[in-house]
């Protein structure tokens, strides 16, 4: 009952307000999460410190302060995203180089579209169908709260996106048959079992990454494109498309994931305040048998896709 009240009586009415008015509320929200009840203060502090050990304490504090400002804006924009019109969303989210996707579409290639929790990924989820000719599919992790999971996904799907999860994406993609699809994956989340991860250096730390994108690319022979979201000004973003692989089945093991990681690392170093530092990205400890895990992971991939 509380979930329904919060959704129908608080969140949705708030979402219909002009964004500039929602920003006024988010300005107060910033003060609360930054100074009064610091949101995941230790997680943010430690993540930044471990990622930028060469920066001074003052520099790291400045990044944290800028992150909280960004996070409060993201909160406002995510609320507005629930009811934003097609016209306004297309104005606030544009593609710098749409020819990357257009060329692949002309070649009748399905695409695996990678992105990250950097800048406003919710605008991308909601607006992907408006930006490209492809049928948009998004692979996500379901929320534990089924009511909010359904309501949020219903809103994400209203312009044509189809939200799926790791358990049913194969069936959904098969249903589209000859219809070209662009499948979105936010590939910077903290993964599950150690043995299924791709381990690599990221921001100076041994880090586990999901390998599912590389697996799917090889299963479906889909081209792989990284959608990097840049902030233009408050509430306005541009997507830069980087082609990672046109022919994934001929790529060396790990090359797709490694390229994505290096591109993500580069944009974070350039503007660190726009990444989700409050996420417990390094909650998974480095296993003692890491070298063995890496070797076995590579061996399984090669046996499955290159033998």
C-alpha positions as CSV (number, residue, x, y, z in Angstrom):
1,X,0.0,0.0,0.0
2,X,2.8,2.4,0.9
3,X,4.5,1.7,-2.5
4,X,1.4,2.6,-4.3
5,X,0.9,5.8,-2.3
6,X,4.5,6.9,-3.0
7,X,4.2,6.1,-6.7
8,X,0.8,7.5,-7.5
9,X,0.6,10.4,-4.9
10,X,4.2,11.6,-4.7
11,X,6.5,10.4,-7.5
12,X,4.2,10.7,-10.5
13,X,2.7,14.1,-9.6
14,X,6.2,15.4,-8.9
15,X,7.3,14.0,-12.3
16,X,4.7,16.1,-14.1
17,X,6.2,19.3,-12.7
18,X,8.6,21.3,-15.0
19,X,12.2,20.1,-14.6
20,X,13.4,23.5,-13.3
21,X,11.0,23.1,-10.4
22,X,12.1,19.6,-9.7
23,X,15.7,20.9,-9.7
24,X,14.8,23.3,-6.8
25,X,13.8,20.2,-4.8
26,X,16.9,18.4,-5.8
27,X,19.0,21.4,-4.6
28,X,17.6,20.7,-1.1
29,X,18.2,17.0,-1.6
30,X,21.8,17.8,-2.3
31,X,22.2,19.6,1.0
32,X,20.6,16.6,2.8
33,X,22.7,13.9,1.2
34,X,25.9,15.9,1.3
35,X,25.9,17.5,4.7
36,X,22.9,16.4,6.9
37,X,22.6,12.7,6.3
38,X,25.7,11.9,4.1
39,X,24.7,9.3,1.5
40,X,27.1,6.4,1.6
41,X,29.9,8.8,2.7
42,X,32.5,6.1,3.4
43,X,31.8,4.2,0.2
44,X,32.1,7.4,-1.9
45,X,35.2,8.5,0.0
46,X,37.0,5.2,-0.2
47,X,36.1,4.6,-3.9
48,X,37.6,8.0,-4.9
49,X,40.6,7.6,-2.6
50,X,41.5,4.1,-4.0
51,X,40.9,5.2,-7.6
52,X,43.0,8.4,-7.4
53,X,45.7,7.7,-4.8
54,X,47.9,10.4,-6.4
55,X,45.4,13.2,-5.9
56,X,45.5,15.4,-2.9
57,X,42.9,15.1,-0.1
58,X,41.5,18.5,-1.3
59,X,41.1,17.2,-4.9
60,X,39.4,14.1,-3.7
61,X,37.0,16.1,-1.5
62,X,36.2,18.3,-4.5
63,X,35.4,15.3,-6.6
64,X,33.1,13.9,-3.9
65,X,31.3,17.3,-3.6
66,X,30.8,17.5,-7.3
67,X,29.6,13.9,-7.4
68,X,26.8,14.7,-4.8
69,X,25.7,17.7,-6.9
70,X,25.6,15.4,-10.0
71,X,23.8,12.7,-8.0
72,X,21.1,15.2,-6.9
73,X,20.6,16.3,-10.5
74,X,20.4,12.7,-11.6
75,X,17.7,12.1,-9.0
76,X,15.6,15.0,-10.4
77,X,16.1,14.0,-14.0
78,X,15.2,10.3,-13.2
79,X,12.0,11.5,-11.7
80,X,11.2,13.7,-14.7
81,X,12.2,10.8,-17.0
82,X,9.0,8.9,-15.9
83,X,6.7,11.3,-17.7
84,X,9.0,13.3,-20.0
85,X,7.6,13.8,-23.5
86,X,9.2,12.3,-26.6
87,X,9.9,15.8,-27.9
88,X,11.6,17.0,-24.8
89,X,13.6,13.9,-24.4
90,X,14.9,14.1,-27.9
91,X,15.9,17.7,-27.2
92,X,17.8,16.7,-24.1
93,X,19.6,13.7,-25.4
94,X,21.3,13.8,-28.9
95,X,23.8,11.6,-30.7
96,X,27.1,13.2,-31.8
97,X,27.9,10.6,-34.5
98,X,24.7,8.7,-35.4
99,X,26.3,7.4,-38.6
100,X,28.0,4.6,-36.5
101,X,24.6,3.0,-35.8
102,X,23.1,4.0,-39.2
103,X,25.9,2.2,-41.1
104,X,25.5,-1.0,-39.0
105,X,21.7,-0.8,-39.6
106,X,22.3,-0.5,-43.4
107,X,24.6,-3.6,-43.2
108,X,21.7,-5.4,-41.4
109,X,23.8,-6.0,-38.3
110,X,22.4,-6.5,-34.8
111,X,24.1,-4.4,-32.2
112,X,25.1,-4.9,-28.6
113,X,25.1,-1.4,-27.2
114,X,27.2,-1.0,-24.1
115,X,27.0,1.9,-21.7
116,X,27.8,2.7,-18.1
117,X,26.4,4.4,-14.9
118,X,28.0,7.6,-16.1
119,X,26.0,10.8,-16.5
120,X,22.3,10.1,-17.2
121,X,21.9,6.5,-18.3
122,X,18.1,6.6,-17.5
123,X,17.6,9.1,-20.4
124,X,19.4,6.6,-22.7
125,X,17.3,3.6,-21.5
126,X,14.1,5.6,-22.1
127,X,15.2,7.3,-25.3
128,X,17.1,4.6,-27.2
129,X,14.2,3.8,-29.4
130,X,13.9,7.4,-30.4
131,X,17.6,7.7,-31.3
132,X,18.1,4.7,-33.6
133,X,16.2,2.7,-36.2
134,X,16.7,-0.5,-34.2
135,X,14.3,-2.3,-32.0
136,X,15.6,-1.4,-28.5
137,X,16.1,-4.1,-26.0
138,X,17.6,-3.5,-22.5
139,X,19.0,-6.3,-20.3
140,X,18.7,-5.3,-16.7
141,X,18.7,-6.7,-13.2
142,X,15.2,-6.8,-11.7
143,X,14.5,-4.8,-8.5
144,X,13.7,-6.7,-5.4
145,X,10.5,-4.7,-5.0
146,X,8.2,-6.2,-7.7
147,X,5.8,-3.2,-7.7
148,X,8.5,-0.6,-8.4
149,X,10.3,-2.9,-10.8
150,X,7.1,-3.2,-12.9
151,X,6.2,0.5,-12.8
152,X,9.7,1.7,-13.7
153,X,10.0,-0.8,-16.5
154,X,6.6,0.1,-17.9
155,X,7.7,3.7,-18.0
156,X,11.0,2.8,-19.6
157,X,9.2,0.9,-22.3
158,X,6.7,3.5,-23.3
159,X,8.7,4.7,-26.3
160,X,9.5,1.2,-27.6
161,X,12.2,-0.2,-25.4
162,X,11.8,-3.8,-24.4
163,X,13.2,-4.5,-20.9
164,X,14.4,-8.1,-20.3
165,X,16.7,-9.8,-17.9
166,X,19.5,-12.4,-18.0
167,X,17.0,-15.2,-17.7
168,X,14.8,-14.4,-20.7
169,X,16.8,-12.3,-23.1
170,X,17.5,-15.2,-25.5
171,X,13.8,-16.0,-25.9
172,X,12.9,-12.3,-26.4
173,X,15.6,-11.7,-29.0
174,X,14.5,-14.8,-30.8
175,X,11.0,-13.5,-31.0
176,X,12.1,-10.5,-33.0
177,X,13.3,-12.8,-35.8
178,X,14.6,-10.7,-38.7
179,X,13.9,-7.4,-36.9
180,X,17.2,-5.7,-36.2
181,X,17.8,-5.2,-32.5
182,X,20.2,-3.0,-30.4
183,X,20.5,-4.6,-27.0
184,X,21.6,-2.2,-24.2
185,X,23.8,-3.4,-21.3
186,X,25.2,-1.2,-18.5
187,X,28.4,-3.1,-18.3
188,X,30.0,-1.5,-15.2
189,X,28.0,-3.2,-12.5
190,X,29.6,-5.5,-9.8
191,X,29.3,-9.1,-11.1
192,X,28.5,-12.4,-9.4
193,X,30.6,-15.5,-9.1
194,X,34.4,-15.1,-9.2
195,X,34.9,-17.8,-11.8
196,X,32.5,-16.2,-14.2
197,X,34.1,-12.7,-14.1
198,X,36.6,-11.0,-16.3
199,X,39.3,-9.6,-14.0
200,X,41.4,-6.6,-15.1
201,X,43.1,-3.5,-13.8
202,X,40.6,-0.7,-13.6
203,X,41.4,2.7,-11.9
204,X,44.5,1.1,-10.5
205,X,42.6,-1.8,-8.8
206,X,42.1,-5.4,-9.7
207,X,38.4,-5.4,-10.7
208,X,35.9,-7.9,-11.7
209,X,33.6,-7.2,-14.7
210,X,30.6,-8.9,-16.2
211,X,31.6,-11.0,-19.2
212,X,28.1,-11.5,-20.4
213,X,28.3,-8.8,-23.1
214,X,31.3,-10.6,-24.7
215,X,29.5,-13.9,-24.5
216,X,26.3,-12.5,-26.1
217,X,28.3,-10.8,-28.8
218,X,29.9,-14.1,-29.7
219,X,26.6,-16.0,-29.4
220,X,24.7,-13.6,-31.7
221,X,27.6,-12.3,-33.8
222,X,26.4,-8.8,-33.0
223,X,28.5,-5.7,-33.6
224,X,29.5,-4.0,-30.3
225,X,29.2,-0.3,-29.7
226,X,30.0,1.7,-26.6
227,X,27.5,4.6,-25.9
228,X,29.5,7.2,-23.9
229,X,27.2,9.9,-22.4
230,X,28.7,13.4,-22.1
231,X,27.1,16.2,-20.2
232,X,26.5,19.4,-22.2
233,X,24.9,21.4,-19.4
234,X,22.4,20.7,-16.7
235,X,19.8,18.3,-18.0
236,X,21.3,18.1,-21.5
237,X,23.5,15.2,-22.8
238,X,25.3,14.0,-25.9
239,X,26.0,10.4,-26.8
240,X,29.4,9.6,-28.4
241,X,29.3,6.2,-30.2
242,X,32.5,4.1,-30.2
243,X,32.6,1.0,-32.4
244,X,34.3,-1.7,-30.3
245,X,33.9,-4.6,-32.7
246,X,32.3,-5.2,-36.0
247,X,33.2,-8.9,-36.0
248,X,33.2,-10.3,-32.4
249,X,33.6,-13.9,-33.4
250,X,37.1,-13.1,-34.7
251,X,38.2,-11.0,-31.7
252,X,40.8,-12.3,-29.3
253,X,39.6,-13.4,-25.9
254,X,38.7,-10.5,-23.7
255,X,39.3,-7.8,-26.3
256,X,35.7,-6.5,-26.3
257,X,35.5,-6.2,-22.5
258,X,39.1,-4.8,-22.2
259,X,38.3,-2.1,-24.8
260,X,35.1,-1.2,-23.0
261,X,37.0,-1.0,-19.7
262,X,39.7,1.2,-21.1
263,X,37.2,3.6,-22.7
264,X,35.2,3.8,-19.4
265,X,38.4,4.4,-17.4
266,X,39.4,7.2,-19.8
267,X,36.2,9.2,-19.4
268,X,36.1,8.7,-15.7
269,X,39.6,10.2,-15.4
270,X,38.6,13.1,-17.6
271,X,35.5,14.0,-15.6
272,X,35.3,11.7,-12.5
273,X,32.3,13.5,-10.8
274,X,29.8,12.0,-13.3
275,X,30.4,8.3,-12.4
276,X,28.3,6.5,-9.7
277,X,30.9,6.5,-6.8
278,X,28.2,5.6,-4.3
279,X,28.0,2.1,-5.9
280,X,29.8,-0.6,-4.0
281,X,31.8,-1.4,-7.1
282,X,34.7,-3.1,-5.3
283,X,32.7,-5.0,-2.7
284,X,34.1,-8.3,-4.2
285,X,37.5,-9.0,-2.8
286,X,40.3,-10.2,-5.0
287,X,40.4,-14.0,-4.8
288,X,43.6,-15.7,-3.7
289,X,43.6,-18.0,-6.8
290,X,43.1,-15.1,-9.2
291,X,45.7,-16.3,-11.7
292,X,44.0,-19.7,-11.9
293,X,40.6,-18.2,-12.3
294,X,41.8,-16.0,-15.1
295,X,43.4,-19.0,-16.9
296,X,40.3,-21.2,-16.5
297,X,38.0,-18.4,-17.6
298,X,40.0,-17.9,-20.8
299,X,40.2,-21.6,-21.4
300,X,36.4,-22.1,-21.1
301,X,35.8,-19.2,-23.5
302,X,38.2,-20.5,-26.2
303,X,36.8,-24.0,-25.9
304,X,33.2,-22.7,-26.4
305,X,33.8,-20.1,-29.1
306,X,37.1,-20.7,-30.8
307,X,37.5,-24.5,-31.0
